[in-house]
Amino acid sequence: MKQSEVQYIKKLGPWGTYFSTLKGFVAIGLLYMPKNSLNGGWGFTIFAMLFSFFVTYYCVIKLVEARDKIPNGPSYSEICLVTMGRTGKYIVDVFIFVMQLGFVIGLSYFAITSMKSVVDGIFTVETPIIYIGKEFLVLITI
């Protein structure tokens, strides 16, 4: 990319980033919600969603309070470095890595099974999922 093109790229601000992330997580949740609701039952699903909401809300409030007490608006790792030391920082970094890895694996699995359904439906064959997975890896590395 040329330097003249780089200056025209508009980056997302904090609110744009927030809504883009929220949109992605809500879309993923909506794709999995109907099947999970049938498997777990509607009562359990509603209870689990409300419980998850309150736990998430409580954790976000605690993180904001911790951030306000530490200057320069730190990241999760920096908050843990101040509150729990170097060991806490490493533990949080590992958990963030594992969480992001879980998102990548979950989305990859969803994409692969969706591609398998399309291929099987179009060609009326039962394609082994390993072949679709290999093709998916080729597509995302291009």
ABEGO torsion letter per residue (X at the ends): XBAAAAAABBBBBAAAAAAAAAAAAAAAAAAAAAAAAAAAEAAAAAAAAAAAAAAAAAAAAAAAAAAAABBGGBBAAAAAAAAAEAAAAAAAAAAAAAAAAAAAAAAAAAAAAAAAAAAAAAAGBBBBAAAAAAAAAAAAAX
